[in-house]
Amino acid sequence: MMSIPLALLVAGCTYPVDVSPTGAERAIVNVVSAQTHVRPLDTVCPSGVMATVGASFTCHFVGPHDVTYGAKLRITKVRGQVVTFSITTTPVSR
């Protein structure tokens, strides 16, 4: 399990803004790769998530031995179009 903040650009130019699923997916790949030295596969995040402090959403990816993981992203800060997350990962299937 890991919990770290990171910055991520959001989609759109007016308020309220949505978190970019592609950006969140890239962030998960970068964070998991850096923390574990294993590159996650098939990372998928939902669209339509409002960039609101306290909001959370779950993405999924495939890790070693074809285990599916959930990555819970909780929005801890929104400043303009930069969103800071706390990320926690846990296996959801083996």
DSSP file (Angstrom, degrees, kcal/mol; ACC not computed):
  #  RESIDUE AA STRUCTURE BP1 BP2  ACC     N-H-->O    O-->H-N    N-H-->O    O-->H-N    TCO  KAPPA ALPHA  PHI   PSI    X-CA   Y-CA   Z-CA
    1    1 A M              0   0    0      0, 0.0     2,-0.4     0, 0.0    89,-0.1   0.000 360.0 360.0 360.0 138.2    0.0    0.0    0.0
    2    2 A M        -     0   0    0     87,-0.1     2,-0.4     2,-0.1    87,-0.3  -0.990 360.0-170.7-137.5 147.2    1.3    3.5   -0.8
    3    3 A S        +     0   0    0     -2,-0.4    85,-0.2    85,-0.2    83,-0.1  -0.917  24.9 146.6-138.9 109.5    0.1    6.9   -0.2
    4    4 A I        -     0   0    0     -2,-0.4    83,-0.8    83,-0.4     2,-0.2  -0.993  40.5-120.9-143.2 149.0    1.8    9.8   -1.8
    5    5 A P        +     0   0    0      0, 0.0     2,-0.3     0, 0.0    81,-0.2  -0.588  33.1 170.2 -85.5 151.9    0.8   13.2   -3.2
    6    6 A L        -     0   0    0     79,-0.5    79,-1.4    -2,-0.2     2,-0.3  -0.982  30.9-115.8-154.2 158.0    1.4   14.2   -6.8
    7    7 A A  E     +A   84   0A   0     -2,-0.3     2,-0.3    77,-0.2    77,-0.2  -0.742  32.1 176.1 -97.1 145.2    0.4   17.0   -9.1
    8    8 A L  E     -A   83   0A   0     75,-1.1    75,-2.2    -2,-0.3     2,-0.1  -0.973  28.4-123.2-150.5 130.1   -1.8   16.4  -12.1
    9    9 A L  E     -A   82   0A   0     -2,-0.3    11,-0.6    73,-0.2     2,-0.3  -0.456  29.0-140.7 -70.6 146.7   -3.3   18.7  -14.7
   10   10 A V  E     -E   19   0B   0     71,-1.5     9,-0.2     9,-0.2     2,-0.2  -0.694  18.3-104.2-106.1 161.7   -7.0   18.6  -15.0
   11   11 A A  E    S+E   18   0B   0      7,-1.8     7,-1.0    -2,-0.3    -1,-0.0  -0.562  78.6  32.5 -83.2 147.3   -9.1   18.8  -18.2
   12   12 A G        -     0   0    0     -2,-0.2    -2,-0.1     5,-0.1     5,-0.1  -0.008  65.3-122.2  95.8 161.1  -11.0   22.0  -19.1
   13   13 A C  S    S+     0   0    0      3,-0.1     2,-0.3     2,-0.1    -1,-0.1   0.526  84.1  64.3-118.3 -12.7  -10.4   25.6  -18.5
   14   14 A T  S    S-     0   0    0      2,-0.2     0, 0.0     0, 0.0     0, 0.0  -0.750  89.9 -66.5-113.3 162.3  -13.5   26.8  -16.6
   15   15 A Y  S    S+     0   0    0     -2,-0.3     2,-0.1     2,-0.1    -2,-0.1  -0.687 108.4  42.3 -92.2 147.4  -14.7   25.8  -13.2
   16   16 A P  S    S-     0   0    0      0, 0.0     2,-0.3     0, 0.0    -2,-0.2   0.660  83.8-167.6 -74.2 158.4  -15.7   23.3  -12.1
   17   17 A V        -     0   0    0     34,-0.2    34,-2.8    -2,-0.1     2,-0.3  -0.780  13.8-132.6-112.9 156.1  -13.1   21.1  -13.7
   18   18 A D  E     -EF  11  50B   0     -7,-1.0    -7,-1.8    -2,-0.3     2,-0.3  -0.790  27.0-109.1-103.6 149.2  -12.8   17.4  -14.2
   19   19 A V  E     -E   10   0B   0     30,-3.1    30,-0.4    -2,-0.3    29,-0.3  -0.589  37.1-114.9 -72.5 136.0   -9.8   15.3  -13.5
   20   20 A S     >  -     0   0    0    -11,-0.6     4,-2.5    -2,-0.3     5,-0.2  -0.639  18.6-154.1 -74.0 117.1   -8.2   14.0  -16.7
   21   21 A P  H  > S+     0   0    0      0, 0.0     4,-2.6     0, 0.0     5,-0.2   0.905  96.0  50.9 -58.8 -40.9   -8.5   10.2  -16.7
   22   22 A T  H  > S+     0   0    0      1,-0.2     4,-2.4     2,-0.2     5,-0.2   0.903 110.8  48.5 -64.0 -40.9   -5.4    9.9  -19.0
   23   23 A G  H  > S+     0   0    0      2,-0.2     4,-2.3     1,-0.2    -1,-0.2   0.901 111.9  48.7 -65.1 -41.2   -3.4   12.1  -16.6
   24   24 A A  H  X S+     0   0    0     -4,-2.5     4,-2.3     2,-0.2    -2,-0.2   0.904 111.0  51.1 -64.4 -41.3   -4.5   10.1  -13.6
   25   25 A E  H  X S+     0   0    0     -4,-2.6     4,-2.3     1,-0.2    -2,-0.2   0.925 111.0  47.8 -61.9 -45.1   -3.6    6.8  -15.4
   26   26 A R  H  X S+     0   0    0     -4,-2.4     4,-2.6     1,-0.2    -1,-0.2   0.896 109.9  53.2 -62.5 -40.2   -0.1    8.2  -16.3
   27   27 A A  H  X S+     0   0    0     -4,-2.3     4,-2.8     2,-0.2     5,-0.2   0.912 108.8  49.0 -62.0 -42.9    0.4    9.4  -12.7
   28   28 A I  H  X S+     0   0    0     -4,-2.3     4,-3.0     2,-0.2     5,-0.4   0.931 111.1  49.7 -62.8 -45.5   -0.4    5.9  -11.3
   29   29 A V  H  X S+     0   0    0     -4,-2.3     4,-2.3     1,-0.2     5,-0.2   0.931 114.1  45.8 -58.7 -45.8    2.0    4.2  -13.8
   30   30 A N  H  X S+     0   0    0     -4,-2.6     4,-2.2     2,-0.2    -2,-0.2   0.922 116.2  44.4 -64.3 -44.9    4.7    6.7  -12.8
   31   31 A V  H  X S+     0   0    0     -4,-2.8     4,-2.4     2,-0.2     5,-0.2   0.941 116.3  44.6 -67.5 -48.4    4.2    6.3   -9.1
   32   32 A V  H  X S+     0   0    0     -4,-3.0     4,-2.7    -5,-0.2     6,-0.6   0.917 114.3  50.3 -64.2 -42.6    3.8    2.6   -9.0
   33   33 A S  H  X S+     0   0    0     -4,-2.3     4,-2.1    -5,-0.4    -1,-0.2   0.918 113.3  45.6 -60.8 -43.9    6.8    2.1  -11.3
   34   34 A A  H  < S+     0   0    0     -4,-2.2    -1,-0.2    -5,-0.2    -2,-0.2   0.876 118.4  42.1 -67.9 -37.7    9.0    4.4   -9.1
   35   35 A Q  H  < S+     0   0    0     -4,-2.4    -2,-0.2    -5,-0.2    -1,-0.2   0.840 132.2  18.9 -78.7 -34.7    7.9    2.8   -5.9
   36   36 A T  H  < S-     0   0    0     -4,-2.7    -3,-0.2     2,-0.2    -2,-0.2   0.563  89.7-126.6-116.5 -12.2    8.0   -0.9   -6.9
   37   37 A H  S  < S+     0   0    0     -4,-2.1     2,-0.4    -5,-0.4    -4,-0.2   0.706  78.2 112.0  65.3  21.0   10.2   -1.0  -10.1
   38   38 A V        -     0   0    0     -6,-0.6    -2,-0.2    -5,-0.1    -1,-0.2  -0.995  66.5-135.7-123.8 128.7    7.3   -2.8  -11.8
   39   39 A R        -     0   0    0     -2,-0.4   -10,-0.1    -3,-0.1    -9,-0.1  -0.738  22.8-132.7 -86.1 119.1    5.4   -1.1  -14.6
   40   40 A P        -     0   0    0      0, 0.0     2,-0.3     0, 0.0     3,-0.2  -0.359  19.5-144.7 -69.5 151.7    1.6   -1.6  -14.2
   41   41 A L  E     +B   62   0A   0     21,-2.8    21,-3.1     1,-0.2     0, 0.0  -0.759  67.7  15.2-112.8 159.5   -0.4   -2.7  -17.2
   42   42 A D  E    S-     0   0A   0     -2,-0.3     2,-0.3    19,-0.2    -1,-0.2   0.845  74.0-173.7  49.6  46.7   -4.0   -1.8  -18.4
   43   43 A T  E     -     0   0A   0     -3,-0.2     2,-0.4    18,-0.1    18,-0.2  -0.584   3.8-178.5 -75.2 128.5   -4.4    1.2  -16.1
   44   44 A V  E     -B   60   0A   0     16,-2.7    16,-2.3    -2,-0.3   -22,-0.1  -0.994   9.4-178.9-135.5 128.2   -7.9    2.6  -16.3
   45   45 A C        -     0   0    0     -2,-0.4    14,-0.1    14,-0.2   -20,-0.1  -0.919  30.9-107.8-122.3 150.9   -9.5    5.6  -14.5
   46   46 A P        -     0   0    0      0, 0.0     3,-0.3     0, 0.0     2,-0.2  -0.337  27.2-132.3 -74.5 157.5  -13.0    6.9  -14.7
   47   47 A S  S    S+     0   0    0      1,-0.2   -27,-0.1   -27,-0.1     0, 0.0  -0.613  80.4  47.2 -99.4 167.4  -14.0   10.1  -16.5
   48   48 A G        +     0   0    0    -29,-0.3     2,-0.6     1,-0.3    -1,-0.2   0.658  67.2 150.9  79.0  17.1  -16.2   12.8  -15.1
   49   49 A V        -     0   0    0    -30,-0.4   -30,-3.1    -3,-0.3    -1,-0.3  -0.736  42.9-132.8 -84.7 120.6  -14.5   13.1  -11.7
   50   50 A M  B     -F   18   0B   0     -2,-0.6     2,-1.8   -32,-0.2   -32,-0.2  -0.504  15.9-120.8 -72.8 138.2  -14.9   16.6  -10.3
   51   51 A A        +     0   0    0    -34,-2.8     2,-0.4    -2,-0.2   -34,-0.2  -0.592  59.7 145.0 -81.4  82.1  -11.7   18.2   -9.0
   52   52 A T    >   -     0   0    0     -2,-1.8     3,-2.3   -36,-0.1    23,-0.3  -0.983  56.4-107.9-125.7 129.6  -13.0   18.8   -5.5
   53   53 A V  T 3  S+     0   0    0     -2,-0.4    23,-0.2     1,-0.3     3,-0.1  -0.317 107.4  22.9 -56.5 132.1  -10.9   18.5   -2.3
   54   54 A G  T 3  S+     0   0    0     21,-3.2    -1,-0.3     1,-0.4    22,-0.1   0.134  92.7 124.5  95.5 -18.8  -12.0   15.4   -0.4
   55   55 A A    <   -     0   0    0     -3,-2.3    20,-3.1    20,-0.1    -1,-0.4  -0.404  40.3-169.0 -70.6 150.6  -13.4   13.6   -3.4
   56   56 A S  E     + C   0  74A   0     18,-0.2     2,-0.3    -3,-0.1    18,-0.2  -0.973  11.4 179.1-139.5 156.6  -12.0   10.2   -4.2
   57   57 A F  E     - C   0  73A   0     16,-2.1    16,-3.0    -2,-0.3     2,-0.5  -0.975  22.5-124.2-151.7 159.8  -12.2    7.8   -7.1
   58   58 A T  E     - C   0  72A   0     -2,-0.3     2,-0.3    14,-0.2    14,-0.2  -0.921  19.6-174.8-116.3 132.3  -10.7    4.4   -7.8
   59   59 A C  E     - C   0  71A   0     12,-2.4    12,-3.0    -2,-0.5     2,-0.3  -0.720  15.4-141.3-110.6 166.4   -8.7    3.3  -10.8
   60   60 A H  E     +BC  44  70A   0    -16,-2.3   -16,-2.7    -2,-0.3     2,-0.3  -0.965  20.8 168.8-132.1 149.4   -7.5   -0.2  -11.6
   61   61 A F  E     - C   0  69A   0      8,-1.9     8,-3.4    -2,-0.3     2,-0.5  -0.973  33.0-114.1-151.1 163.5   -4.3   -1.7  -13.1
   62   62 A V  E     +BC  41  68A   0    -21,-3.1   -21,-2.8    -2,-0.3     6,-0.2  -0.894  36.2 179.5-104.3 128.0   -2.7   -5.1  -13.5
   63   63 A G    >   -     0   0    0      4,-3.4     3,-1.0    -2,-0.5     4,-0.3  -0.180  43.1 -30.3-107.7-159.0    0.5   -5.8  -11.6
   64   64 A P  G >  S+     0   0    0      0, 0.0     3,-1.4     0, 0.0    -1,-0.3  -0.190 126.1  17.0 -58.7 149.0    2.8   -8.8  -11.3
   65   65 A H  G 3  S-     0   0    0      1,-0.3    -2,-0.0    -3,-0.1     0, 0.0   0.762 128.7 -72.7  60.0  29.0    1.4  -12.3  -11.7
   66   66 A D  G <  S+     0   0    0     -3,-1.0     2,-0.4     1,-0.2    -1,-0.3   0.767  85.8 158.0  58.9  29.2   -1.7  -10.8  -13.4
   67   67 A V    <   -     0   0    0     -3,-1.4    -4,-3.4    -4,-0.3     2,-0.4  -0.721  37.0-135.8 -83.4 130.3   -3.0   -9.5  -10.0
   68   68 A T  E     -C   62   0A   0     25,-0.5    24,-3.4    -2,-0.4    25,-1.5  -0.729  22.9-164.4 -86.8 134.3   -5.5   -6.6  -10.5
   69   69 A Y  E     -CD  61  91A   0     -8,-3.4    -8,-1.9    -2,-0.4     2,-0.4  -0.882  14.5-139.2-118.0 149.2   -5.0   -3.7   -8.1
   70   70 A G  E     -CD  60  90A   0     20,-3.1    20,-2.1    -2,-0.3     2,-0.6  -0.902  12.3-159.0-101.5 137.3   -7.3   -0.8   -7.1
   71   71 A A  E     -CD  59  89A   0    -12,-3.0   -12,-2.4    -2,-0.4     2,-0.6  -0.946   6.8-156.6-116.7 109.0   -5.6    2.6   -6.8
   72   72 A K  E     -CD  58  88A   0     16,-3.1    16,-2.1    -2,-0.6     2,-0.6  -0.767   7.3-164.8 -88.6 119.8   -7.7    4.9   -4.6
   73   73 A L  E     -CD  57  87A   0    -16,-3.0   -16,-2.1    -2,-0.6     2,-0.5  -0.923   3.2-169.8-105.9 121.5   -6.9    8.5   -5.5
   74   74 A R  E     -CD  56  86A   0     12,-2.5    12,-2.1    -2,-0.6     2,-0.5  -0.956  23.2-128.0-112.3 126.9   -8.2   11.1   -2.9
   75   75 A I  E     + D   0  85A   0    -20,-3.1   -21,-3.2    -2,-0.5    10,-0.2  -0.618  32.7 170.2 -78.0 119.8   -8.0   14.7   -3.9
   76   76 A T  E     +     0   0A   0      8,-3.1     2,-0.3    -2,-0.5     9,-0.2   0.634  63.3  12.2-104.8 -18.9   -6.1   16.7   -1.2
   77   77 A K  E     - D   0  84A   0      7,-1.4     7,-3.0   -25,-0.1     2,-0.4  -0.968  52.3-164.8-160.1 141.1   -5.6   20.0   -2.9
   78   78 A V  E     + D   0  83A   0     -2,-0.3     2,-0.4     5,-0.2     5,-0.2  -0.987  12.8 171.1-129.2 122.2   -6.9   21.9   -5.9
   79   79 A R  E >   - D   0  82A   0      3,-2.9     3,-1.9    -2,-0.4     2,-0.4  -0.893  66.8 -56.6-132.7 102.6   -5.0   25.0   -7.1
   80   80 A G  T 3  S-     0   0    0     -2,-0.4     0, 0.0     1,-0.3     0, 0.0  -0.516 121.2 -19.5  63.9-118.9   -6.2   26.3  -10.4
   81   81 A Q  T 3  S+     0   0    0     -2,-0.4   -71,-1.5    -3,-0.1     2,-0.5   0.142 117.9  96.7-107.9  19.9   -5.8   23.4  -12.8
   82   82 A V  E <   -AD   9  79A   0     -3,-1.9    -3,-2.9   -73,-0.2     2,-0.4  -0.945  54.4-167.3-110.5 127.4   -3.3   21.4  -10.6
   83   83 A V  E     -AD   8  78A   0    -75,-2.2   -75,-1.1    -2,-0.5     2,-0.5  -0.931   8.4-150.4-115.4 134.9   -4.7   18.7   -8.4
   84   84 A T  E     -AD   7  77A   0     -7,-3.0    -8,-3.1    -2,-0.4    -7,-1.4  -0.904  19.7-168.7-106.8 133.7   -2.8   17.0   -5.6
   85   85 A F  E     - D   0  75A   0    -79,-1.4   -79,-0.5    -2,-0.5     2,-0.5  -0.805  24.9-143.4-118.8 156.5   -3.7   13.4   -4.7
   86   86 A S  E     - D   0  74A   0    -12,-2.1   -12,-2.5    -2,-0.3     2,-0.5  -0.987  28.8-157.4-108.5 130.6   -3.0   10.8   -2.1
   87   87 A I  E     + D   0  73A   0    -83,-0.8     2,-0.4    -2,-0.5   -83,-0.4  -0.944  15.4 178.2-117.6 128.5   -2.8    7.4   -3.8
   88   88 A T  E     - D   0  72A   0    -16,-2.1   -16,-3.1    -2,-0.5     2,-0.4  -0.997  10.6-161.6-126.6 129.2   -3.3    4.1   -2.0
   89   89 A T  E     + D   0  71A   0     -2,-0.4   -18,-0.2   -87,-0.3   -87,-0.1  -0.888  13.4 168.4-114.0 143.8   -3.1    0.8   -3.8
   90   90 A T  E     - D   0  70A   0    -20,-2.1   -20,-3.1    -2,-0.4     2,-0.1  -0.990  38.9-104.2-146.7 145.7   -4.5   -2.6   -2.8
   91   91 A P  E     - D   0  69A   0      0, 0.0   -22,-0.3     0, 0.0     3,-0.1  -0.474  29.2-179.2 -68.7 140.3   -4.9   -5.9   -4.6
   92   92 A V        +     0   0    0    -24,-3.4     2,-0.3     1,-0.3   -23,-0.2   0.534  68.1  19.2-115.1 -13.8   -8.5   -6.6   -5.6
   93   93 A S              0   0    0    -25,-1.5   -25,-0.5     1,-0.1    -1,-0.3  -0.990 360.0 360.0-151.9 154.4   -8.0  -10.1   -7.3
   94   94 A R              0   0    0     -2,-0.3   -27,-0.1   -27,-0.2    -1,-0.1   0.320 360.0 360.0-129.0 360.0   -5.4  -12.8   -7.3
